[in-house]
Amino acid sequence: TEMSTRLHDGRLKVFSTVTDFFEEYRSYHMRNGKVVDRDDDFISACRYAVMSVRHFVELNHVPITLYSNAQHSGGWMAM
């Protein structure tokens, strides 16, 4: 599936601390060509996000720069 492919090639990353996701992923399976949708809230949300990627549109790409030098003393959000 698209989700499995993205997990394996690194285009989809899940923090290792999201243990519920990995428990569901291990028990994720199909029966008669259909996904068995039992106790799969994390997987369903992830699958929905992956399938929605084709609809994403980059509206305005603005690079973000975080300043850490002395001239910007108002914290990481000060410019």
C-alpha positions as CSV (number, residue, x, y, z in Angstrom):
1,T,0.0,0.0,0.0
2,E,1.0,3.6,-0.4
3,M,1.4,4.1,3.4
4,S,3.7,1.1,3.7
5,T,5.8,2.3,0.8
6,R,6.2,5.7,2.3
7,L,7.1,4.3,5.7
8,H,9.8,2.0,4.2
9,D,11.3,4.6,1.9
10,G,11.4,7.4,4.5
11,R,8.7,9.7,3.0
12,L,6.5,9.0,6.0
13,K,8.0,9.2,9.5
14,V,6.5,8.3,12.8
15,F,8.1,9.1,16.1
16,S,9.1,5.9,17.9
17,T,7.3,7.2,21.0
18,V,3.9,6.8,19.3
19,T,3.7,3.2,20.4
20,D,-0.1,3.0,19.7
21,F,0.7,3.5,16.0
22,F,3.2,0.7,15.9
23,E,0.9,-1.7,17.8
24,E,-1.8,-1.0,15.3
25,Y,0.6,-1.2,12.4
26,R,1.7,-4.7,13.5
27,S,-1.9,-5.9,13.7
28,Y,-3.0,-4.2,10.4
29,H,-4.2,-6.7,7.8
30,M,-6.5,-7.3,5.0
31,R,-9.1,-10.0,4.5
32,N,-10.7,-10.8,1.1
33,G,-9.0,-7.7,-0.4
34,K,-10.4,-5.3,2.2
35,V,-8.8,-3.7,5.2
36,V,-10.0,-5.1,8.5
37,D,-11.0,-1.9,10.3
38,R,-10.9,-2.9,13.9
39,D,-8.9,-0.9,16.6
40,D,-7.2,1.1,13.8
41,D,-7.7,4.8,14.7
42,F,-4.0,5.8,14.2
43,I,-3.6,3.8,11.1
44,S,-6.9,5.1,9.6
45,A,-5.8,8.7,10.3
46,C,-2.4,8.1,8.8
47,R,-3.9,6.4,5.7
48,Y,-6.3,9.3,5.2
49,A,-3.4,11.8,5.4
50,V,-1.3,9.7,2.9
51,M,-4.1,9.4,0.4
52,S,-4.8,13.2,0.7
53,V,-1.2,14.1,-0.3
54,R,-2.2,14.2,-4.0
55,H,-4.5,17.1,-3.2
56,F,-1.8,19.2,-1.4
57,V,-0.8,22.4,-3.0
58,E,2.1,24.6,-2.0
59,L,0.7,28.1,-1.8
60,N,3.6,30.1,-0.7
61,H,7.0,28.7,0.2
62,V,8.7,31.1,2.6
63,P,12.0,29.9,4.2
64,I,12.1,30.1,8.0
65,T,15.2,31.4,9.7
66,L,15.7,31.0,13.4
67,Y,18.2,33.6,14.8
68,S,20.4,32.7,17.8
69,N,22.9,35.6,17.8
70,A,23.0,38.4,20.4
71,Q,21.4,41.1,18.2
72,H,18.1,39.3,18.4
73,S,17.6,39.1,22.2
74,G,13.8,38.6,22.2
75,G,13.8,34.8,22.0
76,W,13.6,32.6,19.0
77,M,10.6,34.4,17.5
78,A,12.1,37.9,17.6
79,M,13.3,39.2,14.3
